[in-house]
């Protein structure tokens, strides 16, 4: 094991946390994943972990925006291509779900939403919901 790997391991492995309210405190519990909240290394590890997700979304011709545990996916098209964009978004969300599953994460479908907007031709927006293939 290299020196850099050992450094990361000492930073991330064997940490404990507890909850304190007033003068009462819980028993310390071993933390098995994550980084210390507020750490300088946390944002860097987040970027390293999510770079692949951004590339996956961009591979569908869409734009990602990530903040903390929230991911937004943006796309645009001419009104005549709305069905094609709908299919692209569906395929992208399916791939994101598979990526999350392979990284031991879970897509919260109850919080997954699609927002269609237009510059003034609302009659040209898709009328049917996106198909669910999860």
C-alpha positions in Angstrom: 0.0 0.0 0.0 1.4 3.4 -1.0 2.0 6.3 1.3 -0.9 8.3 -0.2 -3.3 5.4 0.3 -2.2 5.1 3.9 -2.7 8.8 4.5 -6.3 8.6 3.1 -6.9 5.5 5.1 -5.8 7.1 8.4 -8.0 10.1 7.6 -11.2 8.1 6.7 -11.0 4.8 8.7 -11.6 4.3 12.4 -13.5 7.5 13.1 -16.2 7.6 15.7 -19.1 10.0 16.4 -21.6 10.7 19.1 -24.6 12.9 19.6 -24.6 15.4 22.5 -27.5 17.5 23.8 -27.0 19.5 26.9 -25.1 17.4 29.4 -26.2 14.1 27.9 -24.3 12.2 25.2 -24.8 9.0 23.3 -22.2 6.2 23.1 -19.6 6.7 20.4 -20.3 4.8 17.2 -17.8 3.7 14.6 -18.3 5.5 11.3 -18.0 3.2 8.3 -18.4 5.7 5.4 -18.2 9.4 4.6 -15.8 12.2 5.5 -15.8 14.5 8.5 -18.3 17.3 8.1 -16.7 20.6 7.4 -13.4 19.0 6.4 -11.2 20.6 3.8 -10.8 17.2 2.1 -14.6 16.6 1.9 -15.3 18.7 -1.2 -12.3 17.3 -3.1 -13.4 13.7 -2.4 -16.9 14.7 -3.4 -15.6 16.0 -6.8 -13.5 12.9 -7.3 -16.5 10.7 -6.5 -19.0 12.5 -8.7 -16.8 13.3 -11.8 -17.9 10.1 -13.4 -21.6 10.9 -12.8 -21.1 14.3 -14.6 -19.4 12.6 -17.5 -22.3 10.1 -17.7 -24.9 12.9 -17.9 -22.8 14.9 -20.4 -22.5 11.7 -22.5 -26.3 12.0 -23.0 -25.9 15.6 -24.3 -27.4 17.0 -21.1 -25.9 19.3 -18.5 -25.4 18.3 -14.8 -25.5 20.6 -11.7 -24.5 18.9 -8.5 -24.7 20.4 -5.0 -24.3 18.2 -1.9 -26.6 15.2 -2.4 -28.7 17.0 -5.0 -28.2 16.4 -8.8 -30.0 18.5 -11.4 -29.9 17.5 -15.1 -30.7 20.2 -17.7 -31.5 19.9 -21.4 -33.0 22.1 -24.0 -34.5 21.6 -27.5 -36.7 23.1 -30.2 -40.4 22.4 -29.7 -40.3 19.9 -32.5 -37.7 17.8 -30.7 -39.4 17.5 -27.3 -40.2 13.8 -27.7 -36.5 13.1 -28.5 -35.4 15.1 -25.4 -38.0 13.2 -23.3 -36.4 9.9 -24.5 -32.9 11.3 -23.8 -33.8 12.3 -20.3 -35.5 8.9 -19.6 -32.4 7.1 -20.8 -30.1 9.4 -18.8 -32.1 8.9 -15.5 -32.0 5.2 -16.1 -28.2 5.3 -16.5 -27.8 7.6 -13.4 -29.9 5.1 -11.4 -27.6 2.2 -12.6 -24.5 4.3 -11.8 -25.8 5.0 -8.3 -26.7 1.4 -7.7 -23.2 0.3 -8.8 -21.7 2.8 -6.4 -24.0 1.6 -3.5 -26.2 4.7 -3.6 -29.9 4.9 -4.1 -31.9 7.2 -6.3 -34.9 8.6 -4.4 -37.6 8.2 -7.0 -40.1 10.0 -4.8 -37.9 13.1 -5.1 -37.1 12.7 -8.8 -39.0 15.3 -10.8 -39.1 16.6 -14.3 -39.8 20.3 -15.0 -40.7 21.3 -18.6 -40.6 25.0 -19.4 -41.1 27.0 -22.6 -40.7 30.5 -24.0 -44.4 30.8 -24.7 -45.6 27.9 -26.7 -47.0 25.8 -23.8 -49.2 23.8 -26.2 -46.0 22.2 -27.5 -44.9 20.8 -24.2 -45.1 17.0 -23.8 -48.4 16.1 -22.3 -47.6 12.6 -21.2 -45.4 11.7 -18.2 -41.9 10.2 -18.7 -42.0 6.4 -18.8 -40.6 4.8 -15.7 -38.2 1.9 -16.3 -36.9 1.6 -12.7 
